[in-house]
Amino acid sequence: MKALFEITLRSPLPVISLVTAAAATIRGVAFQESAVAGVAELADGSKPFAGFITRNSQVGGPALGDVIYPGRLELPFPTGDVGSFENAAMFEVEGGTFVDAGITGATPLKTPLSFLAGKVCAAIANQYVQFMLVEQQVPAVPGNVRIRAISIATYLHA
């Protein structure tokens, strides 16, 4: 089964570190730097995109069992602590955790994309645009919307 979030082409931009949000989030949610330097907030298109969180974040961080049991290679970041955020040259997302309800199977290709509450959305006026919709894909979960997007030169949507 396909993952609901996947970077399919890495960006040449570096992975950055920011202090994570206070609420737990899952890998692939989009963030931007907040008004407080070095602190992440859910991307809403009002500021340039910082990246997708590279691991889950969990209140209090990993539990002891996560640390001592084998096979758990990616432990969650503690909320409110430093985490990693990665940009993408191309990515695929699916479902309500990653795709805003304003994007449907009828959304036209080449639609400029931004973010709303950490989800990919069709850009509206005064939002930063960094991606473009290039493919409507067959979803892994029936009823979901699955899209592929590519990075474009960032601009402020008119």
N, C-alpha and C positions, 0 to 999 in steps of 0.2 A: 504494500500500500504506500502511496506517495505521502510524504510529509505535508502538513498543512502550511508550513513556511519553509522555504529553501532558497538560499542564495545559490544561483546556478552559474554565476560568473562573478568572481571576486573583483572588487574595486581596487584600483591602484592606490587609493587614498588609505592612509594608515588607520589602524584600529585605534580608537581613543579611549581614555578612561575618564569617567565622570562619576560623581556620587549618585547612586541609584535612588529612585523614588522611594517614599516610605511604604507604599503598598506593594505587595507581592505582584510580580509580573512574570510572564512566560517568555521564553526565547523567541525572538522575532518581532516583538512589539517595537514600534518606532518611537524614537525619542529625539528631542532637541535640547540644546543647552538652555537653562532657565535664565531669568534675569540675574540670578546669583551665579557668578562665574564658577565653573567646575561642577555644577549641580544639574542633573538631568531632570527633564519633565516630559510627559507624554507629548509627542509631536502633534501640533495642531496647525501647522503651516504658517504660523505667525513669525517664526524665526527659521533660519536655515536648519536643515536636517542634520542631526549629529550621527545617527546610525541606528541599527537594530541591535537590541540587547543580545549578547552572544550566549547567555545562559539564563535559566530561570533565576529570579530573585525570590528570596524567602524571608519572611519576618524571623529574625533571630539567627538566620544562616542555617547551615546544615546541622542536622541532629547527629548525635554520636554514632548511631547506626549507619548513617551515610558515610561516615569517615572510616569505620573499621571493616565494613563488609566489602568484599571484592566486587568488581564489575560496575562500580559507580564512578565513572571516570570524570564526569562533569558535575561537580557539586554546585549547588546554587550559590549566588552571591547573597550576602546578608543585605537586607533592605537598609537604605541609609548609609551604606558603605560603598567603596569604590567598585565599579563594575566596568566591563568592556563593552564598547559599542562599535559595530562594524557597518561600513557602507557597502553598497552592492552596485555592480555594473549591470547586473540582471538578476531578477528574483521572481519566484512564483509564490503566491499566497492564495489561501482558500479559507472560506468560512468567516463567520461573524466575529471571531477573535481578531482577525487580521484585515478584513475587508468591510468597509462601511456599507450600510444598506443602500446608499445612493448609487453604488456600482451594481449593475445587474448584468444578466447575460446579454442584454440589448445595448449596453454601453458601447459606443463605437470605438474602433481601434484608433490610435493616435490621440486619444483623449489625454490631456495633461493631468498628471496625478500629483496630489499633495497628501496631507495627513489630517486626520481629525480624531482626537482622543487616542492617538497611537495606532490608528488603523489607516490603511490606504483609502483615499477618497478621490473623487473627481474634483479637480482644483476649482475654487471659486475666486472671485475678485479679492485681491490683496493677500493671497496666500503664496508662499514660495513653492515653486514647481521644480522638481528635480528628476521626475520620472515620467514616462509615457507608456500608456497601455499598448502592447503590441500583439497580444493573443488572448482570446477567450479559450480556456482549456476545459477538457472534460473533468469535472470534479471527482475526487476520490470518494466523497460522501455525497450521495444523491441529495439534491436540493440546495447544495452550496453553490457559490460562485467561485470559480478558480481563474485567476488571471496571471499573465506573465508581463512584467514591466522591465523597461530598460532605462538606464540613467541617461539624462540629457543635460545640457548646460543649464545651470540653475538660473531661474529668472522669477521676478515677481509678477504674478498673474494679473492682467488688467481687468 
